[in-house]
Amino acid sequence: MEKRVIATAAALACLAPAVPADAAPRKAARAFDFNGDGRQETVIASAFRNLTLVAFSTGKRQKLTIRGDGSYASADFDRDGHADLASNGPGGVTVVYGSKQGLSKRRVFLPTGPGAIASQSLAAGDLNKDGRADLVAGVGTGYWTLYGVGRGRPRKVHRLIGTPVFGGSEWDHAEPDGYSPVLGDYDGDGRLDAVLIPAGGLGRDISTGHARVWPYSYAPGTPTGLDAPRFTALSGGVVGKAGDFNGDGRTDLVHGGDVYVDEAPFAAEVYIDYGGLGGFGRHVVLSQETKGVPGRHFSDSSDNFGRSLAVADVNGDGRADLAVGNPTDTEGRTESPGRRLFRNSVTVLFGGRTGITTRGVRRITAASPGIPGPTGVNDEFGAALRFTDVNGDRRPELVIGAPGPHAVYTLRNVRGRLQTARPGVLRPGSFHLPRTFFFGGIL
């Protein structure tokens, strides 16, 4: 059953307008370009004391305390030429506004009420085509759509996502921990839609004990914003990203991550659902057992191909490319019983006329030439991924988190090819933090 709540102006009267009423809107900055210089910043999160770390390509560093768990989105909500940072956290969303100096002290808190917050449970995009970015925040068993964030007093719409009905026998439902929205124009009608991915939550057949994951919800776009969600046939992961892998003008959905059913993980697989009329069409499964994908999957190991994902057009051919992290990748076994040789990895696959292909695929590990650090150990290389244009040349660099050595690596993009030589390296000391500070797990 759907529930819709629209916050009143009185309830939001305490929020300061994000931009003066007489200020003329400027060209909006790109996401994560907080100082408006055309280069995107690197954001590193830590659950420790709600600390958010920002690295600028100029060498400047910022440390901010923002209520949240590392679930970020960015857009120039007030269209002042500086991107802003939004963080989903307990009780609401915090928006910190950008300025010429970076993220400023100006911020607004948008209450959404209590509820569990999943990883990556926040997304930004212009949902009603008014020229300003809006927010979708997953909270508990529903989500909030915040329209007009840049004006400081957004219209807030809350929808609950209901309980799927599994036929045949009695089911014991465990509700998801929350929902992660992934925005894109999946049906090609020119409007943003939302796929809502449940984090955790298995339905279990009481009579047989067999488990079944929750399906995804799909909220199509309308001229006024997102429509009510409906369940789809999609499922298969807790991490999702969007991009047009085949260049047909429709957004495609890639998803994977930690999901277990009947004790058998299919977290070692990545799923691509290509956009189509009315929603989604062709379905593709990728793993390290797919022909042309490097590496080897050991079924009795903790291989987690698809734990992290990132999407961008690396080579500039107009089609999105895909980076897949496997922070527990197993290269082989040693002679000692129970011991394995880890070679944690990031696999980069490129888009083509028919979508993601294995032509030109690359496997990057901590042992790749130029990347500093120990090899053959479980360093969680690839636990977090993000494509970011750190030098402003409109070619995305790949940022890789490795919590084991407490490091974040940035691979340069030279003429459409990611370089492992001389990567940028951030460590806790870059922000004057202790060497043992948990670092690199959330980007």
Secondary structure, DSSP 8 states (H G I E B T S, - for coil): ----EE--TGGGTTS--SS-TT--------TT-TTSSS---EEEEETGGGEEEEE-TTS-EEEEE-SSSSEEEEE-TT-SSS-EEEEEETEEEEEEEEETTEEEEEEEEEEEES----TT-EEEE-SSSSSS-EEEEEETTEEEEEE-GGGSS-EEEEEE-------SS-EEE---S-EEEEEE-TTSSSS-EEEEEE-S-EEEETTT--EEE---EEE-EETTEE---EE-S--S-SEEEEE-SS-SSS-EEEEE---EETTEE-TTEEEEEEEETTEEEEEEEEETTSTT--S---TTS---TTSEEEEE-SSSSSS-EEEEEETT-EEEE-SSTT-EEE--EEEEEE--TTSSEEEEEEEEETTSTT--S--SS---TTSEEEEE-SSSSSS-EEEEEETTTTEEEEEEEETTEEEEEEEEEE-GGGGT--TTS--SS--
